[in-house]
Structure formats: C-alpha cells, structure tokens
C-alpha cells in the first residue's frame, strides 16, 4: 500500500487564505478583470490557451500577497492591482514552461495546457504572458518595481536551469536544493510582497521586511509541495502524486532519505533517480524509506522553521486584520494537504 502521511492540518470552515482573500476581495476582482483584458490578442490561440490555464483556478496566492502587502503599507492608489496581475502573469508563464519541461499531464486537477494544446503553443504563449507582464510593469512608471520584478523573472529562470542540473543527481546537498527552490519558487513570493511596499513608497526597512516574509513563506510553500508529491491524495493535490519521483527530481525528502539510508537503500535511490530504472512498486518503496527515516516529517519541520522567520519579518508592522491574516497564511501553507 502507498504511504499517505497525515500531518494533521488544522480544520476550520474557511482557510486562512480564504480569510486573507476576503480582505482584498474588491481589489482581487479588479485584478481578475485586468487579467482577462490583458491576455487578449488577435491571435486566437493566445487567449484560448492562456484562458484555459488561468480559468483552471488556483488560489491566486501570489497576487493576493501583493494586494495584502500594499494594503498593509497603507497604499491608496490602484497600481497595486496592475502589479498583482503582473505577478499572476509571470507565475502563469512559468507554469506553462514548467509543464513542458516536466512533461506534466495534469495541472490543478485538469489536463495541463501542453497536454491539450501541445508543447510549442504552451512555450510561446508563456513567452507572450512574460512580454505582456513587462508591458504592464512599465505602466506603473517605477524603476524600482521594474528592477524588482524583472530581476525576479531572471532568477526564476536561473532556478529552473539549476534544477535541471540537480535532477537525477543523488549527491545533491540540502544547500543546493534550497538554492533551487529559492530561485524557482520563493523569489516570486518575495517580489510579490516587496512591490506592495515599493508602490506605497514605504521605507526600505518595510520593503525588505516584506521581501523576507515572501521569501521564507515561498521556501516553506515549496518544501511542503515536495512533501505532498509523496504523501498527498491525487484528488486533493490536483496533479499526479509521484511526478517528482518519476522524473528523478531531487527534492529534500529524497536528499534526507538518501543521506540517512544504508548502502542498499542508496543503491535503490541511484537506480530509480539517476538511472530512472523504476519498477511498478518502487514509488511505494520510496515512500516507505522516507517514512523509515522521517524524511517527510523533517521536511515539514524545515518548513516550520522558515515559517517562523516569515512570521518574525512582519514584526515591523502595526497589528490589524491584514497582518493577522498574513500571519495565519503561514500556518495554512505549512499545514495544507493539497
């Protein structure tokens, strides 16, 4: 039997992310309209494919963080809405590219865009979304915003390339793994939060505090994502459980299980991750080895560590509903089961 790990997530009628989203609901509605308007093109396939991905849902976590950060900083204008849409476009573009690279068939419980429209169309529409995002950045007329978001886009690409280098390499260190997830995931979280302070013209201390909040929240988010690939139920996760295993991706649960294993176990990991010589029951064996060595639980504990750093980062800001919701989102990100 497959191992399904239960980390006892907190149960409540609405999630902390739902609560945070409710606090920025009016802004988010405007952001969704901007997204719909700006993904239009005379080339029919572009809005079709982009709309397919964006309509598939998702929690809109990153744009919600931009809106919440601007609100936390007392911003009164409307540029934060445009920036939230930029963040979602960058995120959507990376998803399109990632699914092609990873040869993924599922995204958010639906057939991935590349499975429906093909790899070439997905890559090119991803390029379109990146380009449209840069057009929208310029409209804000802030060199700081342009510098932060363009820099984040470059770092995300670097993170993806770095992941290619560590894939199938069982000698990957925990530090090398962290460098990958900082680039490919956490950098956009950090930028999404940071620009909320920049557009509000807040002091650098607040800008960097929000950057640190987003960075550490993003690290925690990806750590949990990597746990869920081995422990979640596919119906909740919205993608195929074990995808990382089948692709030979070296994530922290693999690093820990490999380092803590005996010679026979390490030979198993080399066979399935480096050689991709995988048998029908190898995923179950990998899950069992992770359970034996507490690799999944310890990865979640790492996530709690980064969550604590994110929590401390908000200490500069006055107490209020937005701050409280941002604090509670940390626990949601770590305790989620999807």
C-alpha positions in Angstrom: 0.0 0.0 0.0 1.1 3.5 -0.7 2.0 5.7 2.3 -0.3 8.6 2.9 1.2 10.8 5.6 -1.2 12.8 7.7 0.4 15.9 9.3 -2.9 16.8 11.0 -3.8 20.1 9.3 -6.0 22.4 11.2 -9.6 22.2 10.2 -11.9 25.2 10.0 -14.8 26.4 7.9 -12.7 28.8 6.0 -9.0 28.6 5.4 -6.6 31.5 6.4 -6.0 32.1 2.7 -9.8 32.4 2.2 -9.8 35.0 5.0 -6.9 37.0 3.5 -8.6 36.8 0.1 -11.8 38.1 1.6 -9.9 41.2 3.0 -8.7 42.1 -0.5 -11.8 40.8 -2.4 -12.6 44.1 -4.2 -9.0 44.6 -5.4 -8.8 40.9 -6.4 -12.0 41.2 -8.5 -10.4 44.2 -10.3 -7.2 42.1 -10.8 -9.1 39.3 -12.4 -10.7 41.7 -14.8 -7.2 43.1 -15.7 -6.0 39.6 -16.3 -8.9 38.8 -18.6 -8.4 42.1 -20.5 -4.6 41.9 -20.9 -4.5 38.3 -22.1 -6.5 39.2 -25.2 -4.8 39.0 -28.6 -5.8 39.0 -32.2 -4.0 35.6 -32.4 -6.9 33.4 -31.4 -4.8 30.6 -29.7 -3.2 33.0 -27.2 -6.4 33.9 -25.2 -7.6 30.4 -25.6 -4.6 28.8 -24.1 -3.9 31.5 -21.5 -7.6 31.4 -20.5 -7.5 27.7 -20.2 -4.7 27.8 -17.7 -6.0 30.9 -15.7 -9.6 29.7 -15.7 -8.4 26.4 -14.2 -8.3 28.3 -10.9 -5.7 28.1 -8.3 -5.7 30.2 -5.1 -4.2 33.3 -6.7 -1.9 33.3 -3.7 0.9 35.4 -5.2 -1.3 38.3 -6.4 -3.3 38.2 -3.1 0.1 38.7 -1.3 0.8 41.8 -3.5 -2.6 43.3 -2.7 -2.3 42.4 1.0 1.2 43.9 1.2 0.1 47.1 -0.4 -2.9 47.3 2.0 -0.6 46.6 5.0 1.5 49.6 3.9 -1.5 51.9 3.6 -1.4 52.3 -0.2 -4.4 54.2 -1.5 -3.9 54.1 -5.3 -4.7 51.4 -7.9 -1.2 50.5 -9.2 -1.1 47.5 -6.8 -3.9 45.9 -8.8 -1.8 46.1 -12.0 1.2 44.7 -10.2 -0.8 41.8 -8.8 -1.9 41.0 -12.4 1.8 41.2 -13.4 2.7 38.7 -10.7 0.0 36.3 -11.9 1.1 36.6 -15.5 4.7 35.8 -14.5 3.5 32.9 -12.4 1.3 31.6 -15.2 4.1 31.9 -17.8 6.4 29.8 -15.6 3.7 27.2 -15.1 3.3 26.8 -18.9 7.1 26.5 -19.3 7.4 24.1 -16.3 4.8 21.7 -17.6 6.6 21.4 -20.9 9.9 20.8 -19.3 8.5 18.3 -16.8 6.2 16.7 -19.4 3.3 17.1 -17.0 -0.1 15.9 -17.9 -2.1 17.4 -15.0 -2.3 20.9 -13.7 -4.8 21.8 -10.8 -6.7 18.6 -11.4 -7.2 19.2 -15.2 -5.2 18.2 -18.3 -2.2 20.6 -18.5 -2.2 23.2 -21.2 0.7 21.4 -23.0 -1.3 18.2 -23.0 -4.3 20.0 -24.6 -2.6 22.5 -27.0 0.9 21.0 -27.4 4.4 21.9 -26.2 5.2 24.6 -28.8 2.0 26.6 -28.2 2.5 26.4 -24.5 6.0 27.7 -24.6 5.1 30.6 -27.0 2.0 31.6 -25.0 4.2 31.6 -21.9 6.5 34.0 -23.7 3.5 36.2 -24.6 2.5 36.3 -20.9 6.0 37.3 -19.9 6.1 40.0 -22.5 2.7 41.3 -21.5 3.8 41.4 -17.9 6.7 43.6 -18.8 4.4 46.0 -20.7 2.2 46.3 -17.6 5.2 46.9 -15.3 6.2 49.9 -17.4 2.8 51.4 -16.9 3.4 51.7 -13.2 6.3 54.1 -14.1 8.5 52.9 -11.3 12.1 51.9 -12.0 12.2 50.1 -8.6 9.2 48.0 -9.5 10.7 47.2 -12.9 14.0 46.3 -11.4 12.5 44.0 -8.7 10.1 42.1 -11.0 12.4 41.8 -14.0 15.1 40.7 -11.6 12.8 38.1 -10.1 11.9 36.8 -13.6 15.6 36.2 -14.4 16.2 34.5 -11.0 13.2 32.2 -11.6 14.7 31.1 -15.0 18.0 30.5 -13.3 16.3 28.4 -10.6 14.7 26.3 -13.3 18.0 25.8 -15.1 19.7 24.9 -11.7 17.0 22.3 -11.1 17.9 20.7 -14.4 21.5 20.4 -13.1 20.4 18.7 -9.9 17.8 16.4 -11.4 18.9 12.8 -11.2 21.9 13.7 -9.0 21.5 11.9 -5.7 24.7 13.6 -4.4 22.7 16.9 -4.4 23.2 18.7 -1.0 20.4 20.3 1.0 22.0 23.6 0.4 21.9 23.1 -3.4 18.3 22.0 -3.1 17.5 25.2 -1.2 19.2 27.3 -3.9 16.9 25.7 -6.5 13.6 26.4 -4.6 14.7 29.9 -3.6 15.1 30.7 -7.3 12.2 28.8 -8.9 9.5 29.4 -6.2 10.4 31.7 -3.4 11.8 34.6 -5.4 8.4 35.4 -6.9 6.8 35.3 -3.5 9.4 37.7 -2.2 8.9 40.1 -5.2 5.2 39.9 -5.0 5.3 41.1 -1.4 8.1 43.6 -1.8 6.5 45.6 -4.6 3.5 46.2 -2.3 5.8 48.3 -0.1 7.5 49.9 -3.1 4.3 51.1 -4.7 3.3 52.6 -1.4 6.6 54.4 -1.1 7.4 52.9 2.3 10.9 52.9 3.9 13.4 50.4 2.8 13.2 48.6 6.2 9.5 47.8 5.5 10.3 46.9 1.9 12.9 44.4 2.9 10.7 43.0 5.8 8.0 42.1 3.2 10.7 40.7 0.9 11.9 38.4 3.7 8.3 37.4 4.6 7.6 36.4 1.0 11.0 34.6 0.6 10.6 32.5 3.7 6.9 31.8 3.0 7.8 30.7 -0.5 10.5 28.4 0.8 8.0 26.8 3.2 5.5 26.5 0.4 7.8 24.6 -1.9 9.1 22.4 0.9 5.5 21.3 1.7 4.8 20.9 -2.1 7.7 18.5 -2.3 6.4 16.5 0.7 2.9 16.3 -0.9 4.3 14.8 -4.0 5.0 11.7 -1.9 2.2 11.9 0.7 -0.9 13.6 -0.7 -4.0 12.1 -2.3 -4.0 12.8 -6.0 -7.6 14.1 -6.0 -6.7 16.8 -3.5 -3.3 17.6 -4.9 -4.6 18.3 -8.4 -1.6 16.7 -10.1 -0.3 13.1 -10.3 1.3 12.0 -7.0 4.8 10.8 -7.5 5.6 13.1 -10.5 8.8 14.3 -8.9 9.8 10.6 -8.3 9.1 9.5 -11.9 11.1 12.5 -13.3 14.1 11.9 -11.0 13.7 15.3 -9.3 15.9 15.6 -6.2 13.8 17.2 -3.5 14.6 17.4 0.2 12.7 14.2 1.2 14.9 12.3 -1.3 18.1 14.1 0.0 17.3 13.2 3.6 16.3 9.6 2.8 19.4 9.1 0.7 21.7 10.6 3.3 20.2 8.6 6.2 19.9 5.3 4.3 22.3 2.3 4.2 24.3 1.2 1.2 21.4 -1.0 -0.1 18.9 1.9 0.2 21.3 4.4 -1.5 21.7 1.9 -4.4 17.9 1.9 -4.7 17.8 5.7 -4.9 20.6 5.7 -7.5 18.7 3.2 -9.6 15.4 5.0 -9.5 16.5 8.6 -9.5 19.8 8.6 -11.5 19.1 5.7 -14.0 15.3 6.2 -13.9 15.1 2.4 -13.8 11.8 2.2 -12.0 9.5 -0.8 -11.3 5.8 -0.7 -10.5 6.3 -0.8 -6.7 9.3 1.5 -6.5 7.3 4.6 -5.6 5.8 2.7 -2.6 9.2 1.6 -1.6 10.5 5.2 -1.8 7.6 6.3 0.4 8.4 3.5 2.9 12.0 4.6 3.1 11.0 8.2 3.6 8.8 7.1 6.5 11.5 4.9 8.0 13.9 7.9 8.0 11.4 10.6 8.9 12.3 12.4 5.7 8.8 13.8 5.1 8.2 14.9 8.7 11.6 16.5 8.9 11.0 18.4 5.7 7.8 19.8 7.2 9.8 20.8 10.2 12.2 22.7 8.0 9.1 24.4 6.5 8.0 25.4 10.0 11.5 26.9 10.6 11.2 29.1 7.5 7.6 29.9 8.5 8.9 31.2 11.9 11.3 33.5 10.1 8.4 34.8 7.9 6.4 35.4 11.0 9.2 37.5 12.6 9.5 39.5 9.4 6.1 41.1 10.0 7.1 42.5 13.4 7.7 46.0 12.0 4.1 46.4 11.0 1.2 47.5 13.2 -1.3 44.9 14.3 -4.5 44.7 12.3 -6.7 42.3 10.2 -4.3 42.2 7.2 -1.2 41.5 9.4 -3.1 38.8 11.3 -4.3 37.2 8.1 -0.8 37.2 6.7 0.5 35.5 9.8 -2.2 32.9 9.6 -1.4 32.2 6.0 2.0 30.9 7.1 0.3 28.1 9.0 -2.1 27.4 6.1 0.8 27.0 3.7 2.6 24.5 6.0 -0.5 22.5 7.2 -2.3 22.2 3.9 -2.9 18.8 2.4 -3.1 19.9 -1.2 
